[in-house]
Each structure stands twice: as C-alpha cells, then as structure tokens.
Amino acid sequence: MISRSSGVLMANNIIEGGYDCQLEISHVTSDSRNASDISVINNQFLDRKNLVYAIVIGEQVLPTTNSTSHVLLAGNLFKSSYTNVTSNADVIVFNGSKITYRNNTHYITGVTSTAKFVSLGHNSYIGATADCTDTVWSGNSFFASGSSLTDVRGIEVESDITTGTSRHSIFDNYGEQITAMVQMVATRTNPYLVFNELIGGPRYGGYTAGDTTPTVYNADSLTIANAAPVTITQLDDGKDGQRVTLKFRDGNTTIQHNANIRLSGGSNFVSTANDTLTLINDGGTWVEASRSVNA
C-alpha cells in the first residue's frame, strides 16, 4: 500500500497472489494526508485472487480537502485468470488527478463472460470535476483469451467521466480479442474526453450542439452536428501546431472568418452534410489547410 505518502518510487518487483488488492495508491481523508508524486514502474502483478483489483488508485470516499495526484504507472505487467477475477478490472481509478498510465501490458486468460482491464472513475467516489481529472492513457496493450470474447473492454469509462467536464486522453492503445478499446458506460457528452480506437487513428473530441467556441483539447478530429443554425467563431484550448479536422453532419454550421480563424478567400465556410474543414493552429490563430465539400 502507498497511502498518505509523497515522492515514492516502486520499481522492479513481482507481486503474486493477493486476496485484498495487490497495490493501493491513495490519500487518507481521516488523517488529512495527500498522496502525490508516486511512480510505479516495471513491476509484475500476477495471479490476483478473490475477485479483487490488482491496483486501486484513490480513496473509497468522496474527496474533500485531500487528494491523490501526480501518479505514473509505466511498463508494468499484469497476468490473471478470469476464474479468479471475473469482470473486475486489473486497475481501477476511484478518484485522483494528473495520472499517467502508459506502456503497461495486460493478459487475462480463460474469459467466459464480460471482462475489462481498466476502469476509469467510480460514481460513488466522484462528486466534482476536480475529483478525477487530467489523466492520460497511452501505449498500453491488452490481451484476452478464452471461450467467450463477445464483451471484452480495454478501458471502461464511468458515467461521471463521460458526462462531466473533466479532462482525459485515451489514445494509441493496442488490444487483441478486444470488443471495445474504450467502453463508455453512458453516452459521451464530455468535450474534454478525447480518445481513439486504433493506434495512430484520429483522436476524437466532443462537440456540444449550439457551442460557438468548442474545445479541441488534445483532439485532431471533431464531428459537428447542429439542429439549428450556429456560427462558430473560435476553437478553444488549441496548441501551436495542432491540426484539427472538422466533420459536418448537416448544413447548419458556419465557420466564421475572423481574427481567430483565417479561411481561404477571406470568407465564411458554410457547411453541408459530409463536408470537412481542416485547420492548423499557427501561434494561436487557426489557419485553413484544406477543405472538402462532399454534399
């Protein structure tokens, strides 16, 4: 257990068995202590038992003044048998911020029903956006085998994450016998939840109908649909050099040529269904790179 601690490195260990979680990383509200600056690198978590998680991040209460933050998990190996774990994930994040999870490898054998490797968020322990935010999941590999592989989830995202405004990036993960790399528990409306399903594939941002200054936080693809006319005047949260392709589902959106968005010919772009418009951020100003009119 790594709790109430800061500046901890856990590396190159083998943790085998375990009937009550193999590793917990959490703050402790009752002691008014945080957990932060924790790195878990190149460990092996093997053969967990009793339907428990291998790693738990965050405390199993709603955060108040204390938190778990700045956590890195990288290069770890997880192996388990479905008989011992069923649908419980290897790793669950109850709450926490600034969590990076990269280049970890997971194996589950003997799958006979719903299986998942990672659970991001838990509604019982998230009460505000800041309780679980600023996480990155990339370069991980998930392998499943067994007699029933019809519902195998790489990273399952809880509804408080899919419907809120917390920030999460899930991209360039690999899976074999995975039915959904990113499984949303509820319909995604969070514009700051960015993901892709394939390595090197588009990073999909989220658009809320009627938004005139949508965020493109960490995204390179944004699908826009509006039931009534909307004029977009800016793309928020862009970074210098970022390239974003806007895809339009209808003819109700106008991209305004202005000081924030510089368009070819100095004229507004008026969408039709299936059009695309690609923009590049040049020092804070969006500049048109290309367009495709596909009506």
DABEL-V390903 format. One record per residue. RES is the residue in one letter. PHI is phi as a letter, one per 20 degrees, with the letter a starting at -180 (none if undefined). OMEGA is omega in degrees with one decimal (none if undefined). Layout:
[[RES & PHI & OMEGA] [RES & PHI & OMEGA]]
This chain:
[[M & none & 173.0] [I & d & -179.1] [S & c & 178.2] [R & l & -172.4] [S & c & 176.8] [S & c & 177.2] [G & m & -176.2] [V & d & 172.0] [L & d & 174.6] [M & d & -172.5] [A & b & 168.6] [N & m & 177.0] [N & d & 171.7] [I & d & 179.6] [I & d & -174.0] [E & c & -177.8] [G & m & 179.3] [G & o & -177.7] [Y & d & -178.0] [D & b & 179.7] [C & m & -179.3] [Q & e & 178.1] [L & b & 174.3] [E & d & 176.7] [I & d & -173.2] [S & b & 167.9] [H & f & 179.1] [V & c & -176.3] [T & f & -176.2] [S & f & 177.8] [D & d & -178.9] [S & l & -178.3] [R & c & 176.4] [N & e & 167.9] [A & c & -175.7] [S & b & 178.0] [D & l & -176.5] [I & d & 179.0] [S & c & 177.8] [V & c & -166.3] [I & c & 170.3] [N & l & 174.7] [N & d & 175.0] [Q & d & 178.0] [F & d & -167.5] [L & c & 164.0] [D & l & 176.0] [R & f & -172.6] [K & d & 164.0] [N & m & 176.2] [L & m & -178.8] [V & d & 174.1] [Y & e & 171.6] [A & f & -179.1] [I & c & 174.8] [V & d & 178.0] [I & d & -179.6] [G & n & -178.7] [E & e & -178.4] [Q & e & 170.0] [V & b & 175.5] [L & f & 178.6] [P & f & 174.6] [T & c & -178.2] [T & e & -177.9] [N & d & -173.7] [S & b & 170.9] [T & d & -174.7] [S & b & 178.0] [H & l & -178.6] [V & d & 177.4] [L & d & 170.7] [L & c & -173.7] [A & b & 173.0] [G & m & -179.4] [N & e & 179.7] [L & d & 178.5] [F & c & 175.0] [K & c & 179.9] [S & b & 176.5] [S & d & -177.8] [Y & g & 179.3] [T & g & -176.6] [N & e & -171.8] [V & c & -173.5] [T & l & -173.2] [S & e & 177.6] [N & f & -175.9] [A & f & 170.4] [D & f & -174.7] [V & c & 174.7] [I & c & 173.9] [V & d & 175.6] [F & f & 176.7] [N & a & -178.7] [G & p & -178.4] [S & c & 179.7] [K & l & 179.5] [I & d & 177.5] [T & d & -177.4] [Y & c & -173.0] [R & b & 173.0] [N & l & 173.3] [N & e & -177.5] [T & c & -176.2] [H & c & 173.1] [Y & c & 168.3] [I & c & -179.4] [T & d & 174.6] [G & m & -176.7] [V & f & 179.2] [T & c & 179.4] [S & b & -178.5] [T & g & 178.6] [A & c & 176.3] [K & b & -176.4] [F & d & -177.9] [V & c & 172.3] [S & d & -179.7] [L & d & 178.4] [G & n & 175.0] [H & b & -172.4] [N & g & -178.3] [S & f & -174.0] [Y & c & 174.4] [I & c & -179.6] [G & d & -177.7] [A & b & -178.6] [T & g & -176.4] [A & f & -177.6] [D & f & 179.3] [C & b & -174.6] [T & b & 177.0] [D & l & 175.2] [T & d & 179.2] [V & c & -178.7] [W & c & -175.7] [S & b & 173.9] [G & m & -180.0] [N & e & -179.8] [S & c & -177.6] [F & c & -178.0] [F & c & 177.6] [A & c & 173.7] [S & b & 179.9] [G & q & -174.0] [S & e & 179.4] [S & c & -174.3] [L & c & -176.4] [T & e & 179.4] [D & b & -179.7] [V & d & -171.1] [R & d & 176.6] [G & f & 179.7] [I & c & 178.3] [E & e & -174.6] [V & d & -175.9] [E & f & -171.9] [S & f & 176.6] [D & f & 176.1] [I & e & -175.9] [T & f & -175.2] [T & d & -177.8] [G & e & 177.5] [T & c & 175.7] [S & f & -171.4] [R & d & -178.7] [H & b & 178.3] [S & c & -178.6] [I & c & -173.9] [F & b & 173.0] [D & l & 171.5] [N & e & -175.1] [Y & c & 177.9] [G & b & 171.3] [E & c & -174.8] [Q & m & 177.4] [I & d & 178.5] [T & e & 176.5] [A & b & 176.4] [M & f & 177.1] [V & c & -178.2] [Q & d & 178.4] [M & e & 178.1] [V & f & 177.6] [A & c & 179.2] [T & g & -176.4] [R & f & 172.2] [T & c & -179.0] [N & f & -178.0] [P & f & -179.2] [Y & d & 173.7] [L & e & -173.0] [V & d & -176.2] [F & b & 164.0] [N & c & -178.3] [E & e & -176.2] [L & c & 176.5] [I & f & -178.8] [G & m & 179.8] [G & f & -179.5] [P & g & 173.7] [R & e & -172.0] [Y & e & 169.4] [G & e & -179.2] [G & c & 179.6] [Y & d & 175.5] [T & d & -177.9] [A & g & 178.8] [G & n & -177.3] [D & f & -179.1] [T & e & 177.2] [T & c & -174.6] [P & f & 175.1] [T & f & 171.2] [V & c & -179.9] [Y & g & 176.3] [N & l & -175.5] [A & d & 169.3] [D & c & 177.4] [S & b & -178.7] [L & c & 178.3] [T & e & -172.7] [I & d & 176.5] [A & c & 178.9] [N & c & 179.4] [A & e & 179.3] [A & c & -177.5] [P & g & 179.3] [V & c & 175.4] [T & d & 178.7] [I & e & -175.0] [T & d & -179.0] [Q & a & 170.0] [L & d & -175.2] [D & e & 172.4] [D & m & 176.9] [G & f & 177.3] [K & c & -179.4] [D & g & -179.6] [G & n & -179.6] [Q & f & 179.7] [R & d & -176.5] [V & c & 173.8] [T & d & 176.5] [L & e & 179.4] [K & d & -172.4] [F & d & -179.5] [R & e & -174.7] [D & b & -178.5] [G & d & -174.3] [N & d & -175.0] [T & d & 173.0] [T & d & 171.5] [I & e & -173.2] [Q & e & 170.7] [H & f & -178.0] [N & b & -178.6] [A & f & -179.5] [N & e & -175.3] [I & c & -178.2] [R & d & -174.4] [L & d & -179.7] [S & g & 179.4] [G & m & 178.5] [G & m & -177.0] [S & c & 176.6] [N & f & 173.4] [F & d & 179.2] [V & d & -171.8] [S & f & 159.2] [T & c & -176.5] [A & g & 176.9] [N & m & 174.0] [D & f & 171.5] [T & c & 176.9] [L & b & -178.7] [T & d & -178.2] [L & c & 176.4] [I & c & 178.2] [N & e & -179.6] [D & d & 178.2] [G & m & 178.5] [G & o & 177.6] [T & d & 177.8] [W & e & -176.9] [V & c & -179.1] [E & f & 174.4] [A & d & -179.4] [S & a & 175.0] [R & b & 176.5] [S & c & 179.6] [V & e & -168.4] [N & c & -177.7] [A & f & none]]
